[in-house]
Amino acid sequence: MARRPIGVEFAGTPINGGFVNKRAEIWWALAQWVKGGGALPNDPELVGELTTPTFFFKGDKIQIESKDQIKDRLGRSPDIADALALTFTFPVTPRSVTKGEGRYSRNRGGVRTSAWAA
């Protein structure tokens, strides 16, 4: 299945107007997912990267501190956490699931696929 990458401009306009930029919006979404019970791997490096940044208000909008500030306190770039945060860039809707041959058959554009069939 072909994938089309989508560029993300961290300084760009967020979907939710309650954030200063896209970066604050996606990190906030990540934080809410974790607080809601999102499962994280047992990775001390990731935990350190996720717990270092702070949020604050800029006027009436939420802002995350700059990456340079995070790097100064963490001692390195939070690349693993940034990669995870990018998965929260856009809302995801589930694909329609249909009954089929395998347990996880899906209807993808009229073509039935199954997790059991390679």
N, C-alpha and C positions, 0 to 999 in steps of 0.2 A: 504494500500500500504506500503510495507516494505521500510524502509530507511536505508541507509548504511552511517554511519558517516565517515567523512574524517578528519584526523588529520591535523592540520596546525602548521607548525614550523615557528614561527615568525622570527627566525634568519636564516631561510632557503633561498634558492635561489629564487629570483623573476622570474616571467615569462618575464618581461621587464627588460633588462639589464641596464636600466637607474636608477635603485634603488639599494641601498646598500643591502637591505634584503626584505623578504616578508612583514614584518610589515610596512615598509615605502611604499611599493607598494599598499597595501590594504587601508591604511589610505589616501594615495594620491587619489586613485580611489573614495573613499568615499567623499573626499573634492571636487573633480571634479563633482560628482553627485549632491552634494548640490549646488555648484555654477551654475550648469546647470538647476536648478529648482526642484531638488528632494524634495519631501514633507516630512517634519519632524513633529512629534507631538509637541504640545505646552508643552514642558517639560523643565523647567529651569535647572534642573540637567543635562540633556543631552546636552543642549546648552552650559553649562559651561564646560563640558567634551570635547565637540567638538572644542571649541574655545581656549582652553588652550595650546595644543601642538603646537610646532613650527617645521618647516622644515628648513634644511640647506643643503649645498653641502659638500660632502666628496669626494674631487677630482672632478670627473665629474659626480658623482652619487648623487641622492637625498636621504637624510637621515632624519628620524624623531627623535626628541630628545628622550632620554631614558624614560622609564616608571617611574623610580625613580624621575627624574626631574619633570615630570608631577605631580606625587603624591605630591612632595614638594610644588609646587605652588598651586595645587588644594586642598590639604589637605586630599585627599583620592584617591583611585584607580579609574581610569576612566572605570569602568567595563561595564557600559551601552554603552558607545561609542565603547569600544572594541568589544562588542557583535554585534553592528551594523556594525562595520568595517569588521568583519568576513564574513558578507554576500557579501562582495566584493572580497573574496579570489580568486575565479575562475570566468571566463566569463560564462555567462548564455545565452543559445540560446533558443528561444521559441520553444515549442512543436508544431507540426503541428496541425492546427485547421481544423476540417472538419464540414460540415453541418450535423446536426443530429436532434435528438429529442428536445434537449434543446438549449438555447441560447449559452451555453458555452460547447458544446460537443467537446470532443477531441479524437483523435485516439492515444491510448497508447498501442503500441505493438500489434496492430490488434484488440484491445478491445475498443469498443466505450463506453465512460463514459460521464456523464452529470452532471453539477452542480445542475440540478433540481432533479435528482434522487439520493437518498441517498444510 
